[in-house]
Amino acid sequence: MEQVLVVDDDHSLRRMLERTLVAEGFGVQAVADGGAALAAVERATPDLVVLDVAMPGMDGIAVCRRLREKGFGQPVLMLTARDAVSDRVAGLEAGADDYLVKPFATEELVARLHALARRGGAGSRRLALGDLTLDLDTRELRRAGSVIELTAREADLLELLLRSPRRVVTREQALADVWRDSATPSVVDAYVMRLRAKLGDPPVIRTVRGSGFMLEA
Protein backbone atom coordinates (compact mmCIF):
# COMPACT_ATOMS: atom_id res chain seq x y z
CA MET A 1 0.00 0.00 0.00
CA GLU A 2 1.43 3.36 -1.05
CA GLN A 3 1.69 5.82 1.85
CA VAL A 4 0.68 9.41 1.07
CA LEU A 5 1.36 12.50 3.18
CA VAL A 6 -1.27 15.21 2.55
CA VAL A 7 -0.28 18.75 3.60
CA ASP A 8 -2.98 21.44 3.41
CA ASP A 9 -4.15 24.08 5.87
CA ASP A 10 -7.75 23.90 4.56
CA HIS A 11 -9.43 21.49 6.98
CA SER A 12 -12.35 20.55 4.71
CA LEU A 13 -10.11 19.94 1.69
CA ARG A 14 -7.66 17.98 3.80
CA ARG A 15 -10.41 15.72 5.11
CA MET A 16 -11.84 15.25 1.62
CA LEU A 17 -8.44 14.26 0.24
CA GLU A 18 -7.88 11.89 3.12
CA ARG A 19 -11.22 10.13 2.58
CA THR A 20 -10.78 9.98 -1.20
CA LEU A 21 -7.28 8.57 -1.12
CA VAL A 22 -8.10 5.99 1.55
CA ALA A 23 -11.03 4.85 -0.61
CA GLU A 24 -8.59 4.50 -3.52
CA GLY A 25 -6.37 2.18 -1.52
CA PHE A 26 -3.69 4.59 -0.29
CA GLY A 27 -2.49 4.84 3.27
CA VAL A 28 -2.87 8.49 4.28
CA GLN A 29 -1.46 10.82 6.90
CA ALA A 30 -2.78 14.39 6.77
CA VAL A 31 -1.20 17.44 8.41
CA ALA A 32 -2.09 21.13 8.38
CA ASP A 33 1.20 23.01 7.98
CA GLY A 34 4.76 22.90 6.75
CA GLY A 35 6.38 22.29 10.11
CA ALA A 36 4.14 19.28 10.75
CA ALA A 37 4.94 17.99 7.26
CA LEU A 38 8.70 18.10 7.85
CA ALA A 39 8.26 16.38 11.22
CA ALA A 40 6.07 13.67 9.68
CA VAL A 41 8.66 12.90 7.00
CA GLU A 42 11.39 12.70 9.66
CA ARG A 43 9.32 10.13 11.57
CA ALA A 44 8.47 7.90 8.60
CA THR A 45 9.22 8.38 4.90
CA PRO A 46 6.01 8.48 2.82
CA ASP A 47 5.90 7.14 -0.74
CA LEU A 48 4.20 10.31 -2.04
CA VAL A 49 3.54 13.84 -0.82
CA VAL A 50 0.54 16.01 -1.79
CA LEU A 51 1.59 19.52 -0.83
CA ASP A 52 -0.45 22.74 -0.91
CA VAL A 53 1.51 25.81 -2.02
CA ALA A 54 -0.34 28.57 -0.15
CA MET A 55 -0.05 27.91 3.58
CA PRO A 56 0.59 30.35 6.43
CA GLY A 57 4.09 30.34 7.85
CA MET A 58 6.22 27.99 5.78
CA ASP A 59 4.57 27.70 2.36
CA GLY A 60 4.64 24.65 0.12
CA ILE A 61 7.52 25.89 -2.00
CA ALA A 62 9.71 26.25 1.09
CA VAL A 63 8.61 22.85 2.42
CA CYS A 64 9.41 21.14 -0.88
CA ARG A 65 12.81 22.81 -1.04
CA ARG A 66 13.60 21.76 2.55
CA LEU A 67 12.58 18.17 1.83
CA ARG A 68 14.87 17.98 -1.19
CA GLU A 69 17.74 19.57 0.72
CA LYS A 70 17.34 16.87 3.38
CA GLY A 71 17.59 14.16 0.73
CA PHE A 72 13.91 13.26 0.44
CA GLY A 73 13.63 11.58 -2.96
CA GLN A 74 10.00 10.49 -3.20
CA PRO A 75 7.51 12.17 -5.58
CA VAL A 76 5.91 15.48 -4.56
CA LEU A 77 2.70 16.76 -6.15
CA MET A 78 1.97 20.45 -5.53
CA LEU A 79 -1.55 21.88 -5.21
CA THR A 80 -2.15 25.55 -5.93
CA ALA A 81 -4.85 28.06 -6.76
CA ARG A 82 -2.36 29.99 -8.93
CA ASP A 83 -2.03 28.99 -12.58
CA ALA A 84 0.65 31.43 -13.73
CA VAL A 85 3.62 29.91 -15.52
CA SER A 86 5.97 31.57 -13.00
CA ASP A 87 4.18 29.81 -10.13
CA ARG A 88 4.47 26.41 -11.80
CA VAL A 89 8.13 27.02 -12.55
CA ALA A 90 8.78 27.99 -8.92
CA GLY A 91 7.26 24.73 -7.71
CA LEU A 92 9.20 22.61 -10.18
CA GLU A 93 12.45 24.40 -9.40
CA ALA A 94 11.87 23.71 -5.70
CA GLY A 95 11.83 20.00 -6.54
CA ALA A 96 8.16 19.18 -7.20
CA ASP A 97 7.42 16.35 -9.63
CA ASP A 98 3.94 17.45 -10.66
CA TYR A 99 1.59 20.41 -10.30
CA LEU A 100 -2.22 20.46 -10.05
CA VAL A 101 -4.29 23.65 -10.09
CA LYS A 102 -7.33 24.10 -7.81
CA PRO A 103 -10.16 23.40 -8.26
CA PHE A 104 -9.38 19.94 -9.58
CA ALA A 105 -11.23 16.69 -10.15
CA THR A 106 -10.31 14.07 -7.56
CA GLU A 107 -10.12 11.53 -10.39
CA GLU A 108 -7.28 13.52 -11.94
CA LEU A 109 -5.46 13.78 -8.62
CA VAL A 110 -5.71 10.02 -8.10
CA ALA A 111 -4.54 9.33 -11.66
CA ARG A 112 -1.53 11.60 -11.22
CA LEU A 113 -0.61 9.97 -7.92
CA HIS A 114 -0.78 6.52 -9.48
CA ALA A 115 1.46 7.75 -12.30
CA LEU A 116 3.95 9.22 -9.83
CA ALA A 117 3.90 6.02 -7.77
CA ARG A 118 4.68 3.96 -10.88
CA ARG A 119 7.48 6.32 -11.78
CA GLY A 120 8.88 6.14 -8.27
CA GLY A 121 8.64 2.36 -8.27
CA ALA A 122 10.76 2.18 -11.40
CA GLY A 123 13.96 2.73 -9.45
CA SER A 124 13.71 5.78 -7.19
CA ARG A 125 12.35 4.30 -3.96
CA ARG A 126 14.40 5.93 -1.26
CA LEU A 127 14.69 6.35 2.49
CA ALA A 128 16.20 9.56 3.78
CA LEU A 129 17.05 11.20 7.09
CA GLY A 130 19.11 14.35 7.43
CA ASP A 131 21.82 14.21 4.76
CA LEU A 132 21.54 10.41 4.38
CA THR A 133 19.70 8.93 1.39
CA LEU A 134 19.49 5.19 0.69
CA ASP A 135 18.16 4.01 -2.67
CA LEU A 136 16.21 0.84 -1.89
CA ASP A 137 16.59 -0.58 -5.40
CA THR A 138 20.27 0.06 -6.11
CA ARG A 139 21.28 0.00 -2.40
CA GLU A 140 23.31 3.14 -3.09
CA LEU A 141 23.92 5.33 -0.05
CA ARG A 142 24.65 9.03 -0.29
CA ARG A 143 25.64 11.34 2.52
CA ALA A 144 25.61 15.06 1.70
CA GLY A 145 25.69 14.05 -1.96
CA SER A 146 28.73 11.75 -1.70
CA VAL A 147 28.36 8.03 -2.46
CA ILE A 148 29.31 5.61 0.34
CA GLU A 149 29.89 1.98 -0.61
CA LEU A 150 28.01 -0.53 1.56
CA THR A 151 27.88 -4.31 1.63
CA ALA A 152 24.45 -5.88 1.22
CA ARG A 153 24.22 -6.63 4.95
CA GLU A 154 25.30 -3.10 5.89
CA ALA A 155 22.64 -1.68 3.57
CA ASP A 156 20.00 -3.94 5.11
CA LEU A 157 20.94 -2.80 8.61
CA LEU A 158 20.92 0.86 7.61
CA GLU A 159 17.53 0.40 5.95
CA LEU A 160 16.18 -1.01 9.20
CA LEU A 161 17.49 2.03 11.11
CA LEU A 162 16.14 4.46 8.49
CA ARG A 163 12.68 2.90 8.74
CA SER A 164 12.62 3.70 12.47
CA PRO A 165 14.30 7.12 12.71
CA ARG A 166 14.91 8.42 16.23
CA ARG A 167 13.48 5.21 17.67
CA VAL A 168 15.43 2.40 19.29
CA VAL A 169 16.12 -0.64 17.13
CA THR A 170 17.01 -3.53 19.42
CA ARG A 171 19.70 -6.09 18.70
CA GLU A 172 16.98 -8.74 18.71
CA GLN A 173 15.03 -6.85 16.04
CA ALA A 174 18.14 -6.48 13.90
CA LEU A 175 18.95 -10.18 14.25
CA ALA A 176 15.42 -11.13 13.24
CA ASP A 177 15.04 -8.72 10.33
CA VAL A 178 18.56 -8.58 8.88
CA TRP A 179 20.15 -11.90 9.85
CA ARG A 180 16.97 -13.98 10.12
CA ASP A 181 18.13 -15.07 13.61
CA SER A 182 21.25 -16.73 12.16
CA ALA A 183 23.80 -14.62 14.06
CA THR A 184 24.60 -13.43 17.58
CA PRO A 185 24.12 -9.99 19.17
CA SER A 186 27.86 -9.29 18.92
CA VAL A 187 27.56 -9.44 15.13
CA VAL A 188 25.06 -6.56 15.23
CA ASP A 189 27.49 -4.48 17.29
CA ALA A 190 30.29 -5.22 14.83
CA TYR A 191 28.19 -4.12 11.86
CA VAL A 192 27.07 -0.97 13.65
CA MET A 193 30.73 -0.10 14.23
CA ARG A 194 31.45 -0.65 10.52
CA LEU A 195 28.51 1.54 9.54
CA ARG A 196 29.64 4.31 11.89
CA ALA A 197 33.11 4.24 10.36
CA LYS A 198 31.75 4.42 6.82
CA LEU A 199 29.21 7.16 7.60
CA GLY A 200 31.88 9.36 9.15
CA ASP A 201 31.32 12.56 11.11
CA PRO A 202 29.18 13.82 12.63
CA PRO A 203 28.12 10.41 13.99
CA VAL A 204 24.45 9.53 13.44
CA ILE A 205 24.07 6.08 15.04
CA ARG A 206 23.76 6.25 18.82
CA THR A 207 24.04 3.29 21.16
CA VAL A 208 21.20 3.16 23.68
CA ARG A 209 22.69 1.29 26.62
CA GLY A 210 20.88 -1.94 27.40
CA SER A 211 18.49 -1.54 24.47
CA GLY A 212 20.02 -1.19 21.02
CA PHE A 213 20.70 1.57 18.55
CA MET A 214 19.07 4.74 17.30
CA LEU A 215 19.60 6.68 14.08
CA GLU A 216 19.69 10.44 14.62
CA ALA A 217 20.55 12.94 11.88
MARBA-772521 format. One line per field, with one value per atom (N, C-alpha, C, CB): residue in one letter; atom name; x, y, z. Coordinates in steps of 0.2 Angstrom, whole numbers. Glycine has a CB too. Example, Ala and Ser with C-alpha at 12.3 -4.5 7.8 and 13.67 -1.06 7.14 Angstrom:
// residues 2
torkol: a|a|a|a|s|s|s|s
torfi: N|CA|C|CB|N|CA|C|CB
u: 66|62|66|57|64|68|64|70
v: -28|-22|-16|-22|-11|-5|0|-3
w: 39|39|39|45|35|36|39|29
// end
This chain:
// residues 217
torkol: m|m|m|m|e|e|e|e|q|q|q|q|v|v|v|v|l|l|l|l|v|v|v|v|v|v|v|v|d|d|d|d|d|d|d|d|d|d|d|d|h|h|h|h|s|s|s|s|l|l|l|l|r|r|r|r|r|r|r|r|m|m|m|m|l|l|l|l|e|e|e|e|r|r|r|r|t|t|t|t|l|l|l|l|v|v|v|v|a|a|a|a|e|e|e|e|g|g|g|g|f|f|f|f|g|g|g|g|v|v|v|v|q|q|q|q|a|a|a|a|v|v|v|v|a|a|a|a|d|d|d|d|g|g|g|g|g|g|g|g|a|a|a|a|a|a|a|a|l|l|l|l|a|a|a|a|a|a|a|a|v|v|v|v|e|e|e|e|r|r|r|r|a|a|a|a|t|t|t|t|p|p|p|p|d|d|d|d|l|l|l|l|v|v|v|v|v|v|v|v|l|l|l|l|d|d|d|d|v|v|v|v|a|a|a|a|m|m|m|m|p|p|p|p|g|g|g|g|m|m|m|m|d|d|d|d|g|g|g|g|i|i|i|i|a|a|a|a|v|v|v|v|c|c|c|c|r|r|r|r|r|r|r|r|l|l|l|l|r|r|r|r|e|e|e|e|k|k|k|k|g|g|g|g|f|f|f|f|g|g|g|g|q|q|q|q|p|p|p|p|v|v|v|v|l|l|l|l|m|m|m|m|l|l|l|l|t|t|t|t|a|a|a|a|r|r|r|r|d|d|d|d|a|a|a|a|v|v|v|v|s|s|s|s|d|d|d|d|r|r|r|r|v|v|v|v|a|a|a|a|g|g|g|g|l|l|l|l|e|e|e|e|a|a|a|a|g|g|g|g|a|a|a|a|d|d|d|d|d|d|d|d|y|y|y|y|l|l|l|l|v|v|v|v|k|k|k|k|p|p|p|p|f|f|f|f|a|a|a|a|t|t|t|t|e|e|e|e|e|e|e|e|l|l|l|l|v|v|v|v|a|a|a|a|r|r|r|r|l|l|l|l|h|h|h|h|a|a|a|a|l|l|l|l|a|a|a|a|r|r|r|r|r|r|r|r|g|g|g|g|g|g|g|g|a|a|a|a|g|g|g|g|s|s|s|s|r|r|r|r|r|r|r|r|l|l|l|l|a|a|a|a|l|l|l|l|g|g|g|g|d|d|d|d|l|l|l|l|t|t|t|t|l|l|l|l|d|d|d|d|l|l|l|l|d|d|d|d|t|t|t|t|r|r|r|r|e|e|e|e|l|l|l|l|r|r|r|r|r|r|r|r|a|a|a|a|g|g|g|g|s|s|s|s|v|v|v|v|i|i|i|i|e|e|e|e|l|l|l|l|t|t|t|t|a|a|a|a|r|r|r|r|e|e|e|e|a|a|a|a|d|d|d|d|l|l|l|l|l|l|l|l|e|e|e|e|l|l|l|l|l|l|l|l|l|l|l|l|r|r|r|r|s|s|s|s|p|p|p|p|r|r|r|r|r|r|r|r|v|v|v|v|v|v|v|v|t|t|t|t|r|r|r|r|e|e|e|e|q|q|q|q|a|a|a|a|l|l|l|l|a|a|a|a|d|d|d|d|v|v|v|v|w|w|w|w|r|r|r|r|d|d|d|d|s|s|s|s|a|a|a|a|t|t|t|t|p|p|p|p|s|s|s|s|v|v|v|v|v|v|v|v|d|d|d|d|a|a|a|a|y|y|y|y|v|v|v|v|m|m|m|m|r|r|r|r|l|l|l|l|r|r|r|r|a|a|a|a|k|k|k|k|l|l|l|l|g|g|g|g|d|d|d|d|p|p|p|p|p|p|p|p|v|v|v|v|i|i|i|i|r|r|r|r|t|t|t|t|v|v|v|v|r|r|r|r|g|g|g|g|s|s|s|s|g|g|g|g|f|f|f|f|m|m|m|m|l|l|l|l|e|e|e|e|a|a|a|a
torfi: N|CA|C|CB|N|CA|C|CB|N|CA|C|CB|N|CA|C|CB|N|CA|C|CB|N|CA|C|CB|N|CA|C|CB|N|CA|C|CB|N|CA|C|CB|N|CA|C|CB|N|CA|C|CB|N|CA|C|CB|N|CA|C|CB|N|CA|C|CB|N|CA|C|CB|N|CA|C|CB|N|CA|C|CB|N|CA|C|CB|N|CA|C|CB|N|CA|C|CB|N|CA|C|CB|N|CA|C|CB|N|CA|C|CB|N|CA|C|CB|N|CA|C|CB|N|CA|C|CB|N|CA|C|CB|N|CA|C|CB|N|CA|C|CB|N|CA|C|CB|N|CA|C|CB|N|CA|C|CB|N|CA|C|CB|N|CA|C|CB|N|CA|C|CB|N|CA|C|CB|N|CA|C|CB|N|CA|C|CB|N|CA|C|CB|N|CA|C|CB|N|CA|C|CB|N|CA|C|CB|N|CA|C|CB|N|CA|C|CB|N|CA|C|CB|N|CA|C|CB|N|CA|C|CB|N|CA|C|CB|N|CA|C|CB|N|CA|C|CB|N|CA|C|CB|N|CA|C|CB|N|CA|C|CB|N|CA|C|CB|N|CA|C|CB|N|CA|C|CB|N|CA|C|CB|N|CA|C|CB|N|CA|C|CB|N|CA|C|CB|N|CA|C|CB|N|CA|C|CB|N|CA|C|CB|N|CA|C|CB|N|CA|C|CB|N|CA|C|CB|N|CA|C|CB|N|CA|C|CB|N|CA|C|CB|N|CA|C|CB|N|CA|C|CB|N|CA|C|CB|N|CA|C|CB|N|CA|C|CB|N|CA|C|CB|N|CA|C|CB|N|CA|C|CB|N|CA|C|CB|N|CA|C|CB|N|CA|C|CB|N|CA|C|CB|N|CA|C|CB|N|CA|C|CB|N|CA|C|CB|N|CA|C|CB|N|CA|C|CB|N|CA|C|CB|N|CA|C|CB|N|CA|C|CB|N|CA|C|CB|N|CA|C|CB|N|CA|C|CB|N|CA|C|CB|N|CA|C|CB|N|CA|C|CB|N|CA|C|CB|N|CA|C|CB|N|CA|C|CB|N|CA|C|CB|N|CA|C|CB|N|CA|C|CB|N|CA|C|CB|N|CA|C|CB|N|CA|C|CB|N|CA|C|CB|N|CA|C|CB|N|CA|C|CB|N|CA|C|CB|N|CA|C|CB|N|CA|C|CB|N|CA|C|CB|N|CA|C|CB|N|CA|C|CB|N|CA|C|CB|N|CA|C|CB|N|CA|C|CB|N|CA|C|CB|N|CA|C|CB|N|CA|C|CB|N|CA|C|CB|N|CA|C|CB|N|CA|C|CB|N|CA|C|CB|N|CA|C|CB|N|CA|C|CB|N|CA|C|CB|N|CA|C|CB|N|CA|C|CB|N|CA|C|CB|N|CA|C|CB|N|CA|C|CB|N|CA|C|CB|N|CA|C|CB|N|CA|C|CB|N|CA|C|CB|N|CA|C|CB|N|CA|C|CB|N|CA|C|CB|N|CA|C|CB|N|CA|C|CB|N|CA|C|CB|N|CA|C|CB|N|CA|C|CB|N|CA|C|CB|N|CA|C|CB|N|CA|C|CB|N|CA|C|CB|N|CA|C|CB|N|CA|C|CB|N|CA|C|CB|N|CA|C|CB|N|CA|C|CB|N|CA|C|CB|N|CA|C|CB|N|CA|C|CB|N|CA|C|CB|N|CA|C|CB|N|CA|C|CB|N|CA|C|CB|N|CA|C|CB|N|CA|C|CB|N|CA|C|CB|N|CA|C|CB|N|CA|C|CB|N|CA|C|CB|N|CA|C|CB|N|CA|C|CB|N|CA|C|CB|N|CA|C|CB|N|CA|C|CB|N|CA|C|CB|N|CA|C|CB|N|CA|C|CB|N|CA|C|CB|N|CA|C|CB|N|CA|C|CB|N|CA|C|CB|N|CA|C|CB|N|CA|C|CB|N|CA|C|CB|N|CA|C|CB|N|CA|C|CB|N|CA|C|CB|N|CA|C|CB|N|CA|C|CB|N|CA|C|CB|N|CA|C|CB|N|CA|C|CB|N|CA|C|CB|N|CA|C|CB|N|CA|C|CB|N|CA|C|CB|N|CA|C|CB|N|CA|C|CB|N|CA|C|CB|N|CA|C|CB|N|CA|C|CB|N|CA|C|CB|N|CA|C|CB|N|CA|C|CB|N|CA|C|CB|N|CA|C|CB|N|CA|C|CB|N|CA|C|CB|N|CA|C|CB|N|CA|C|CB|N|CA|C|CB|N|CA|C|CB|N|CA|C|CB|N|CA|C|CB|N|CA|C|CB|N|CA|C|CB|N|CA|C|CB|N|CA|C|CB|N|CA|C|CB|N|CA|C|CB|N|CA|C|CB
u: 4|0|4|-5|3|7|5|6|10|8|9|13|4|3|3|-3|7|7|3|14|-2|-6|-5|-14|-3|-1|-6|6|-10|-15|-18|-20|-18|-21|-28|-18|-32|-39|-42|-41|-45|-47|-52|-51|-57|-62|-59|-67|-54|-51|-46|-46|-43|-38|-42|-35|-48|-52|-55|-58|-57|-59|-54|-62|-48|-42|-41|-36|-41|-39|-44|-39|-51|-56|-56|-63|-54|-54|-48|-53|-42|-36|-37|-30|-40|-41|-45|-43|-51|-55|-52|-61|-47|-43|-37|-40|-37|-32|-25|-31|-25|-18|-19|-17|-13|-12|-11|-7|-15|-14|-13|-21|-8|-7|-8|0|-12|-14|-12|-21|-8|-6|-8|2|-8|-10|-5|-15|1|6|13|7|17|24|28|27|28|32|30|31|23|21|23|13|23|25|32|24|36|44|44|48|41|41|39|37|33|30|35|24|39|43|49|46|51|57|55|59|49|47|46|40|43|42|42|36|46|46|40|52|36|30|32|25|28|29|28|26|23|21|19|15|20|18|13|24|7|3|3|-5|6|8|5|16|1|-2|3|-8|3|8|6|8|0|-2|-4|-7|1|0|3|2|0|3|9|-2|14|20|25|20|27|31|27|35|27|23|25|22|21|23|30|18|31|38|43|38|43|49|49|48|43|43|46|36|44|47|55|44|57|64|68|65|65|68|68|64|63|63|68|56|69|74|81|74|82|89|91|89|86|87|87|81|87|88|82|92|76|70|69|63|68|68|62|73|56|50|46|46|41|38|34|33|33|30|25|34|18|13|11|8|12|10|3|15|-1|-8|-8|-13|-11|-11|-17|-4|-19|-24|-22|-28|-15|-12|-10|-6|-12|-10|-5|-17|-2|3|9|5|12|18|24|21|25|30|29|30|22|21|23|13|21|22|30|19|33|41|44|44|41|44|43|40|37|36|41|29|42|46|53|45|55|62|64|64|59|59|60|54|58|59|53|62|47|41|41|35|37|37|31|37|26|20|16|15|11|8|1|11|-4|-11|-14|-14|-18|-21|-28|-22|-30|-37|-41|-36|-48|-51|-49|-59|-49|-47|-52|-40|-52|-56|-52|-58|-55|-52|-49|-56|-53|-51|-44|-56|-43|-36|-31|-37|-32|-27|-25|-30|-30|-29|-24|-35|-26|-23|-15|-26|-14|-8|-4|-8|-7|-3|-1|-7|-6|-4|2|-10|2|7|14|6|14|20|22|18|18|19|23|13|20|23|30|19|31|37|42|37|40|44|46|41|42|43|48|37|49|54|61|52|63|70|72|74|67|69|66|66|64|62|68|59|67|72|70|75|74|73|79|74|76|81|80|80|85|85|91|85|90|96|99|101|106|109|110|116|107|108|102|108|104|99|101|98|96|97|92|97|95|91|89|94|83|81|82|74|82|83|90|79|94|101|106|104|103|106|112|109|112|117|115|117|120|120|123|122|120|123|123|120|128|128|131|133|126|128|130|134|127|128|134|130|138|144|141|150|144|142|146|142|143|147|145|144|150|149|148|156|142|140|140|133|141|139|132|143|129|122|120|121|123|121|121|126|126|126|121|133|119|113|107|113|106|100|99|100|105|105|103|111|106|105|97|109|95|88|83|86|85|81|81|84|87|87|84|95|84|81|73|83|71|63|61|62|65|63|67|64|67|72|70|71|75|75|71|71|70|67|72|61|72|77|76|77|81|81|85|83|82|85|89|80|94|98|94|104|89|85|81|80|79|75|80|72|86|91|92|97|93|95|89|96|83|77|76|71|77|75|81|73|87|93|96|98|97|101|96|106|90|85|87|84|89|91|96|85|101|106|113|107|113|119|118|121|123|123|123|129|121|121|127|119|133|139|140|145|137|138|134|135|129|125|130|119|133|137|143|140|146|151|149|154|143|141|139|135|137|135|142|132|147|154|156|159|155|157|153|156|147|143|145|135|146|148|155|149|159|166|164|170|160|159|155|155|150|146|150|140|155|159|156|161|159|157|152|163|147|146|142|142|144|141|133|143|130|122|119|120|123|120|122|123|118|119|117|115|122|120|116|127|110|106|108|98|111|113|108|117|109|104|99|102|98|92|94|88|98|100|103|94|101|104|98|108|100|95|99|93|95|98|96|96|100|98|102|100|99|103|99|103
v: -6|0|6|0|11|17|21|20|24|29|36|28|40|47|52|48|57|62|68|65|70|76|82|74|88|94|99|95|102|107|110|105|117|120|121|127|119|120|113|121|113|107|103|109|107|103|99|107|103|100|94|105|95|90|84|92|84|79|75|81|79|76|72|82|75|71|65|76|65|59|54|61|56|51|48|54|52|50|45|56|47|43|36|47|36|30|25|31|28|24|21|28|25|23|18|28|16|11|14|7|20|23|23|30|23|24|32|20|35|42|45|45|50|54|61|53|65|72|77|73|82|87|94|87|99|106|111|108|110|115|112|120|117|114|111|120|114|111|104|116|103|96|92|97|94|90|88|94|92|91|85|97|87|82|75|85|75|68|64|69|68|65|62|69|66|63|57|69|57|51|44|52|45|40|42|35|39|42|40|40|44|42|41|48|37|36|42|30|46|52|57|50|63|69|73|73|75|80|86|77|92|98|104|98|107|114|119|116|124|129|134|132|137|143|141|147|141|140|145|132|147|152|149|154|154|152|149|146|143|140|138|134|141|138|132|144|130|123|123|121|129|129|128|136|132|131|124|136|121|114|109|112|110|106|107|107|113|114|111|122|112|109|101|111|98|91|89|88|92|90|91|94|96|98|92|105|90|84|77|84|77|71|67|67|70|66|65|70|59|58|55|53|55|52|58|50|56|61|66|57|72|77|80|83|81|84|90|79|96|102|104|108|107|109|117|106|120|128|131|131|137|140|145|144|145|150|146|154|149|145|149|144|154|157|153|164|154|150|150|151|157|158|154|165|153|149|142|150|139|132|131|130|136|135|135|141|140|140|133|145|130|124|118|121|118|113|114|113|121|122|120|129|120|119|111|121|107|100|96|98|99|96|92|101|86|82|83|74|86|87|93|81|96|102|102|108|103|102|109|96|112|118|117|123|121|121|125|123|123|117|111|118|105|100|94|97|90|83|78|81|75|70|65|68|63|58|59|56|66|68|67|75|69|69|62|72|57|50|47|46|49|47|49|49|55|58|55|66|53|50|43|50|39|33|33|29|38|39|40|44|45|46|40|52|36|30|25|27|24|20|22|19|29|32|31|39|32|31|23|33|19|12|9|8|13|11|11|15|13|14|19|14|23|29|28|35|22|21|23|14|28|30|31|36|30|32|37|26|42|48|50|54|53|56|61|51|67|72|72|70|71|71|64|75|59|52|50|47|47|45|38|50|33|26|24|21|22|20|13|21|11|4|-1|4|2|-3|-4|0|1|0|-1|6|0|0|5|-7|10|16|21|19|22|27|33|24|39|45|49|49|52|57|63|54|69|75|75|78|71|70|66|77|63|59|51|60|47|40|36|37|32|28|21|30|17|10|6|7|2|-3|-10|0|-15|-22|-22|-26|-28|-29|-30|-36|-33|-33|-26|-38|-22|-15|-11|-12|-12|-8|-11|-9|-17|-20|-17|-27|-17|-14|-7|-15|-3|4|5|8|1|2|1|-3|-4|-5|1|-11|4|10|16|12|17|22|22|23|16|15|16|7|17|19|24|12|30|36|38|41|39|42|37|49|31|26|20|23|17|12|6|10|3|-3|-8|-3|-13|-18|-22|-22|-25|-30|-36|-33|-38|-44|-42|-45|-36|-34|-35|-27|-32|-32|-40|-29|-44|-51|-54|-55|-53|-56|-53|-54|-47|-44|-44|-36|-43|-43|-50|-38|-53|-59|-66|-60|-64|-70|-75|-74|-72|-75|-80|-79|-79|-84|-81|-85|-76|-73|-72|-67|-69|-67|-60|-70|-57|-50|-46|-49|-50|-46|-45|-51|-49|-47|-41|-53|-39|-33|-27|-33|-28|-22|-21|-24|-27|-26|-22|-33|-24|-21|-13|-24|-12|-5|-1|-4|-4|0|1|-5|-4|-3|2|-10|2|8|15|7|15|22|24|21|19|21|24|15|20|22|29|17|30|36|42|35|41|47|52|51|58|63|68|66|71|69|62|75|59|52|53|49|48|48|41|48|36|30|31|24|31|31|25|37|22|16|18|13|15|16|10|16|12|6|2|10|-5|-10|-11|-8|-7|-8|-9|-1|-5|-6|0|-8|2|8|12|5|19|24|28|28|29|33|40|31|45|52|56|55|61|65|72|61
w: 0|0|0|6|-5|-5|0|-12|4|9|7|15|8|5|11|1|11|16|13|19|15|13|17|12|14|18|15|18|19|17|23|12|23|29|29|30|23|23|26|15|31|35|31|41|27|24|18|21|14|8|11|5|16|19|21|25|24|26|19|30|14|8|5|3|4|1|5|1|12|16|14|23|14|13|6|14|1|-6|-7|-11|-4|-6|-2|-4|4|8|4|15|1|-3|-9|-5|-12|-18|-16|-21|-10|-8|-5|-13|-4|-1|6|-4|9|16|17|20|21|21|28|19|29|35|32|38|36|34|39|32|37|42|39|43|44|42|40|47|41|40|38|46|36|34|39|31|45|51|52|57|52|54|48|55|42|36|37|30|39|39|45|41|50|56|54|62|50|48|44|45|39|35|39|29|44|48|52|53|54|58|53|61|48|43|36|45|31|25|21|21|18|14|7|14|3|-4|-8|-6|-6|-10|-5|-15|-8|-4|-8|-2|-6|-9|-5|-9|-8|-4|-7|-4|-3|-5|-5|0|-10|-10|-5|-17|-5|-1|6|-4|11|18|22|20|28|32|35|38|37|39|34|45|34|29|23|32|17|12|8|7|4|1|-3|-4|-6|-10|-5|-14|1|5|8|11|9|12|7|14|1|-4|-5|-11|-5|-5|1|-6|7|13|12|19|10|9|4|7|-1|-6|-3|-13|1|4|9|7|12|17|14|22|7|4|2|8|4|2|-5|5|-8|-15|-18|-16|-14|-16|-20|-10|-24|-28|-24|-33|-26|-23|-28|-20|-26|-31|-27|-32|-31|-28|-30|-30|-25|-26|-25|-21|-30|-30|-33|-33|-31|-34|-39|-29|-40|-45|-51|-42|-57|-63|-67|-67|-65|-69|-70|-65|-76|-78|-72|-85|-70|-65|-59|-63|-57|-51|-52|-49|-58|-59|-59|-66|-62|-63|-56|-67|-51|-45|-41|-41|-42|-39|-41|-39|-48|-51|-49|-59|-49|-47|-40|-48|-36|-29|-28|-24|-33|-33|-33|-26|-35|-36|-42|-36|-42|-48|-52|-46|-50|-53|-50|-54|-54|-52|-53|-55|-49|-50|-48|-47|-52|-50|-48|-57|-42|-39|-43|-32|-43|-41|-46|-41|-44|-48|-47|-46|-52|-51|-47|-58|-42|-38|-42|-32|-48|-52|-55|-57|-57|-60|-55|-63|-48|-43|-42|-37|-42|-40|-46|-40|-52|-58|-58|-65|-56|-56|-51|-55|-45|-40|-42|-33|-45|-47|-52|-51|-57|-62|-58|-66|-53|-49|-45|-44|-43|-39|-44|-35|-50|-54|-56|-61|-57|-59|-53|-61|-47|-41|-40|-35|-42|-41|-47|-42|-52|-57|-55|-63|-49|-47|-43|-53|-40|-36|-29|-39|-27|-20|-15|-19|-11|-6|1|-9|5|12|14|17|18|19|26|14|29|35|36|41|37|37|30|43|30|24|21|25|24|22|17|28|12|7|5|1|6|3|-2|9|-8|-13|-12|-20|-11|-9|-15|-7|-21|-27|-29|-33|-29|-31|-24|-34|-18|-12|-12|-11|-16|-15|-10|-22|-6|0|-2|6|-1|-1|5|-7|7|13|10|19|11|9|1|13|-3|-10|-12|-12|-7|-8|-8|-4|-12|-12|-7|-19|-3|2|0|9|-1|-3|3|-6|2|8|5|11|10|8|9|13|6|6|13|3|18|25|28|29|27|29|27|28|21|18|21|10|22|26|33|26|36|43|43|47|38|38|36|33|32|30|36|24|40|46|51|50|51|56|52|57|46|42|43|35|43|44|51|42|55|62|65|67|61|64|71|59|74|81|86|81|84|88|89|85|95|96|92|104|89|86|90|78|93|97|93|101|97|93|91|98|95|94|87|99|86|80|74|81|75|69|68|71|73|71|67|78|69|66|59|70|58|52|47|53|49|44|44|47|49|49|50|55|50|51|56|44|62|68|67|71|62|61|63|53|68|70|78|66|81|88|89|92|95|96|94|103|96|95|87|97|83|76|74|72|77|76|78|80|84|86|82|93|79|74|68|72|65|59|61|57|67|68|68|75|71|71|64|75|60|53|49|49|51|48|50|49|57|59|56|67|55|52|45|52|41|34|34|31|38|38|40|43|44|46|51|40|51|56|52|59|56|63|64|66|69|70|70|76|67|67|70|60|72|75|83|72|87|94|97|97|102|106|112|108|113|118|123|116|129|133|135|139|135|137|132|144|127|122|115|122|112|105|102|101|96|93|90|87|89|87|81|92|76|70|71|63|72|73|68|80|64|59|59|52
// end
